[in-house]
Amino acid sequence: MKYFLKRLIFILSLLVFLSVQSEATIVVLNGLTHENQVNAGESYRGVIQIQNTSDKARSVKIYQSDYWYSFTGENRHDSGGTLERSNSSWITFNPEYVELGPNEISTINFEVIVPAVQLVGSFWSVLMVEGITPADTARHTRGVTISTAIRYAVQVVTHIGETGTRDIKFLSLELGKQEEIPVIMAAIENTGERMLRPEVSVELFDEEGNSAGIIKAERRKTFPGTSIMVAIRLEGIRPGKYTGILVADCEDEYVFGTNLSIDI
């Protein structure tokens, strides 16, 4: 017991001197996705606009990485070129380091040169824009100071014409709750070759065959080999047993569906 009390006093004392600094003073002004459709052998250019919104000078570094994510919440920013569909080697950018004065706006220029080889579908990577927080040794004479770096992953997406298969797979369907509202949680994987933005909806029918209406979720993009979790809130649906069909509309003729039965 005495050991426990000593440990508790030590932890509380440490927290007194623990200071966390988080300064989100660097912002990206023109969006976090740059998406273009071109043919193999072509090139295009783009810009990323950043601003220092503070009243102090700030430093920013820019670097490349790949980006992969899963419906489980896992995501990775591996070295550029790790993923099979990475376009990081096609991209050149400058500068790699920027000094921004108070409220100053600067531009990062990039160019994507698509190889003149046989390519199909979508390719992507990210340019990381990370503010560098200098160590502040004047604010604390003792204790621990933690500085958090704010970074943005700006996606650079290249579609090769209209090529690439469009296909998705329903990995799982579960009924849960959010704020006491029933929610269908649908895990969806992009098993094709092209980026998709499925609009996921469900139409439910009660035991008498009456439709309870069509409920839609917000569109979310998914790259080939990645997966997302879509939440469909069943607000206003009365308790009971329902059958229905879950639909993922990926535009044009690319519509996918699966049957379901739920007990709310």
C-alpha positions as CSV (number, residue, x, y, z in Angstrom):
1,M,0.0,0.0,0.0
2,K,2.8,2.4,0.9
3,Y,4.5,1.6,-2.4
4,F,1.3,2.3,-4.3
5,L,0.8,5.7,-2.5
6,K,4.4,6.7,-3.3
7,R,3.9,5.8,-7.0
8,L,0.6,7.8,-7.0
9,I,2.3,10.8,-5.5
10,F,5.1,10.6,-8.0
11,I,2.7,10.4,-11.0
12,L,0.6,13.4,-9.7
13,S,3.8,15.4,-9.2
14,L,5.0,14.6,-12.7
15,L,1.6,15.7,-14.2
16,V,2.1,19.1,-12.5
17,F,5.2,19.7,-14.5
18,L,3.9,18.1,-17.7
19,S,3.1,20.6,-20.4
20,V,1.7,19.8,-23.8
21,Q,2.1,22.3,-26.6
22,S,0.0,22.0,-29.7
23,E,0.1,24.8,-32.2
24,A,-1.9,24.2,-35.4
25,T,-0.6,27.3,-37.0
26,I,0.2,25.9,-40.4
27,V,-2.9,25.3,-42.6
28,V,-3.4,24.0,-46.2
29,L,-5.6,26.4,-48.1
30,N,-6.6,24.6,-51.3
31,G,-7.7,21.1,-50.2
32,L,-6.2,17.8,-49.2
33,T,-6.8,15.9,-52.4
34,H,-5.5,16.7,-55.9
35,E,-7.1,14.3,-58.4
36,N,-6.4,14.2,-62.2
37,Q,-7.2,11.9,-65.1
38,V,-4.5,11.5,-67.7
39,N,-3.1,8.9,-70.1
40,A,0.1,7.1,-69.8
41,G,3.1,9.2,-71.0
42,E,1.3,12.5,-70.1
43,S,2.1,14.9,-67.3
44,Y,0.4,17.6,-65.2
45,R,1.2,20.1,-62.6
46,G,-0.4,21.3,-59.4
47,V,0.2,23.6,-56.4
48,I,-0.4,23.3,-52.6
49,Q,-1.0,26.5,-50.9
50,I,0.0,26.8,-47.2
51,Q,-0.3,29.6,-44.7
52,N,1.2,30.4,-41.3
53,T,-1.7,31.7,-39.3
54,S,0.3,32.7,-36.3
55,D,2.1,35.9,-35.4
56,K,5.5,34.1,-35.3
57,A,7.7,32.8,-38.0
58,R,7.3,29.0,-38.6
59,S,9.2,26.4,-40.5
60,V,7.6,23.7,-42.7
61,K,9.0,20.6,-44.2
62,I,7.5,18.7,-47.2
63,Y,8.1,15.0,-47.9
64,Q,6.6,12.0,-49.6
65,S,5.0,8.9,-48.4
66,D,2.4,6.2,-49.4
67,Y,-1.0,6.0,-47.8
68,W,-3.0,2.9,-47.0
69,Y,-6.0,2.4,-44.6
70,S,-8.4,-0.3,-43.4
71,F,-11.9,-0.3,-42.1
72,T,-10.5,-1.4,-38.7
73,G,-9.1,2.1,-38.2
74,E,-5.5,1.0,-39.1
75,N,-3.6,3.4,-41.5
76,R,-0.1,3.5,-42.7
77,H,2.2,6.1,-44.1
78,D,5.0,4.0,-45.4
79,S,8.0,5.2,-47.6
80,G,7.0,6.3,-51.0
81,G,7.0,3.4,-53.5
82,T,6.0,0.8,-50.9
83,L,2.5,0.2,-52.3
84,E,2.0,-1.5,-55.7
85,R,-0.1,1.4,-56.9
86,S,2.1,4.2,-55.5
87,N,2.8,7.1,-57.9
88,S,5.4,8.7,-55.7
89,S,8.2,8.0,-58.1
90,W,6.3,10.0,-60.8
91,I,6.2,13.2,-58.6
92,T,8.7,15.9,-58.2
93,F,8.1,18.9,-55.9
94,N,9.7,22.0,-54.6
95,P,10.6,23.4,-52.2
96,E,11.2,20.7,-49.5
97,Y,11.6,23.2,-46.7
98,V,9.8,26.6,-46.3
99,E,10.3,29.4,-43.8
100,L,7.0,31.3,-43.3
101,G,6.7,34.7,-41.7
102,P,3.6,35.7,-39.6
103,N,0.4,35.2,-41.7
104,E,2.6,34.5,-44.8
105,I,1.2,32.3,-47.6
106,S,3.5,30.2,-49.7
107,T,3.1,27.7,-52.6
108,I,4.5,24.2,-53.1
109,N,4.7,23.2,-56.7
110,F,4.5,19.7,-57.9
111,E,4.6,17.9,-61.2
112,V,3.4,14.4,-62.0
113,I,5.1,12.6,-65.0
114,V,3.2,9.4,-65.9
115,P,5.5,6.7,-67.4
116,A,4.8,5.8,-71.0
117,V,4.1,2.2,-70.2
118,Q,1.0,0.1,-69.9
119,L,-1.0,1.2,-66.9
120,V,-4.5,0.8,-65.7
121,G,-6.6,2.2,-62.9
122,S,-5.8,4.6,-60.1
123,F,-2.4,5.4,-58.5
124,W,-1.8,7.6,-55.5
125,S,0.6,8.8,-52.8
126,V,0.7,11.8,-50.4
127,L,2.8,14.9,-49.9
128,M,3.2,15.4,-46.2
129,V,3.2,19.0,-45.1
130,E,4.5,19.2,-41.5
131,G,5.0,22.2,-39.3
132,I,8.2,22.2,-37.3
133,T,7.7,23.4,-33.7
134,P,10.9,24.8,-32.3
135,A,11.9,23.6,-28.8
136,D,10.9,26.3,-26.2
137,T,13.4,26.2,-23.4
138,A,12.4,29.5,-21.9
139,R,8.9,28.6,-20.7
140,H,9.8,25.8,-18.2
141,T,12.7,25.5,-15.9
142,R,11.9,21.9,-15.0
143,G,9.5,19.1,-15.8
144,V,8.6,17.6,-19.1
145,T,7.4,19.5,-22.2
146,I,5.8,17.7,-25.1
147,S,5.4,19.4,-28.4
148,T,3.0,18.0,-31.0
149,A,3.7,18.5,-34.7
150,I,0.7,19.1,-36.9
151,R,1.0,17.5,-40.4
152,Y,-1.3,17.3,-43.4
153,A,-1.3,14.4,-45.8
154,V,-2.1,15.9,-49.2
155,Q,-3.3,13.2,-51.6
156,V,-2.0,13.2,-55.1
157,V,-4.3,10.8,-57.2
158,T,-3.7,9.9,-60.8
159,H,-6.3,8.1,-62.8
160,I,-5.2,6.5,-66.1
161,G,-8.0,7.5,-68.5
162,E,-11.2,5.5,-67.8
163,T,-9.2,2.3,-67.3
164,G,-9.4,-0.1,-64.4
165,T,-11.9,-2.5,-63.1
166,R,-14.5,-1.3,-60.5
167,D,-15.4,-3.8,-57.9
168,I,-16.1,-3.9,-54.2
169,K,-16.6,-6.6,-51.6
170,F,-18.8,-6.4,-48.5
171,L,-16.6,-7.7,-45.7
172,S,-19.1,-7.5,-42.8
173,L,-22.4,-6.1,-41.7
174,E,-23.2,-5.4,-38.1
175,L,-25.9,-3.7,-36.1
176,G,-24.7,-1.3,-33.5
177,K,-25.7,2.0,-31.8
178,Q,-24.5,5.6,-31.9
179,E,-26.1,7.9,-29.3
180,E,-28.8,5.3,-28.7
181,I,-29.7,5.3,-32.5
182,P,-29.4,1.9,-34.3
183,V,-26.7,2.0,-36.9
184,I,-25.7,-0.5,-39.6
185,M,-21.9,-0.8,-39.8
186,A,-20.9,-2.0,-43.2
187,A,-17.2,-2.8,-43.9
188,I,-16.4,-2.4,-47.6
189,E,-13.2,-3.3,-49.5
190,N,-12.2,-1.9,-52.9
191,T,-11.1,-5.1,-54.8
192,G,-10.9,-3.4,-58.2
193,E,-8.2,-1.3,-59.9
194,R,-9.7,2.1,-59.7
195,M,-10.6,4.5,-56.8
196,L,-14.3,4.5,-56.0
197,R,-16.6,6.8,-54.0
198,P,-19.6,4.5,-53.2
199,E,-22.8,5.9,-52.0
200,V,-24.0,3.3,-49.6
201,S,-27.7,3.1,-48.9
202,V,-30.2,0.6,-47.3
203,E,-33.9,0.0,-47.9
204,L,-35.6,-1.9,-45.1
205,F,-38.9,-3.8,-45.2
206,D,-40.9,-4.8,-42.2
207,E,-42.6,-8.2,-41.7
208,E,-45.6,-7.1,-43.7
209,G,-43.4,-6.1,-46.6
210,N,-43.8,-2.4,-46.1
211,S,-40.8,-0.2,-47.0
212,A,-39.4,1.9,-44.2
213,G,-37.7,4.1,-46.7
214,I,-34.2,4.4,-48.2
215,I,-31.5,5.6,-45.9
216,K,-28.2,6.9,-47.3
217,A,-24.7,7.4,-45.9
218,E,-22.2,10.0,-46.9
219,R,-19.9,9.1,-49.8
220,R,-16.4,8.1,-48.9
221,K,-13.5,7.3,-51.2
222,T,-11.7,4.0,-51.2
223,F,-8.5,3.2,-53.1
224,P,-7.8,-0.3,-54.6
225,G,-6.7,-2.6,-51.7
226,T,-8.1,-0.3,-49.0
227,S,-11.3,-0.7,-47.0
228,I,-13.7,1.6,-45.2
229,M,-16.4,1.3,-42.5
230,V,-19.7,3.0,-43.5
231,A,-22.2,3.9,-40.8
232,I,-25.9,4.1,-41.8
233,R,-28.0,5.7,-39.0
234,L,-31.4,4.1,-38.8
235,E,-33.0,7.2,-37.2
236,G,-36.7,7.0,-37.0
237,I,-36.9,3.3,-37.7
238,R,-39.3,1.5,-35.2
239,P,-38.1,-1.6,-33.3
240,G,-38.9,-4.8,-35.1
241,K,-37.6,-7.4,-37.6
242,Y,-36.6,-6.2,-41.0
243,T,-35.2,-7.5,-44.2
244,G,-33.6,-5.4,-46.8
245,I,-30.9,-4.7,-49.4
246,L,-27.7,-2.8,-48.9
247,V,-26.5,-1.0,-52.0
248,A,-23.2,0.6,-52.9
249,D,-23.6,2.8,-55.9
250,C,-20.3,3.6,-57.5
251,E,-21.9,5.7,-60.3
252,D,-22.6,4.7,-63.9
253,E,-23.5,1.1,-64.1
254,Y,-21.3,0.0,-61.2
255,V,-23.8,-0.8,-58.5
256,F,-23.3,-3.6,-55.9
257,G,-25.7,-5.0,-53.4
258,T,-26.2,-7.6,-50.7
259,N,-29.3,-8.8,-48.7
260,L,-29.6,-8.4,-45.0
261,S,-31.9,-9.3,-42.1
262,I,-31.8,-7.3,-38.8
263,D,-33.7,-7.2,-35.6
264,I,-33.9,-3.7,-34.1
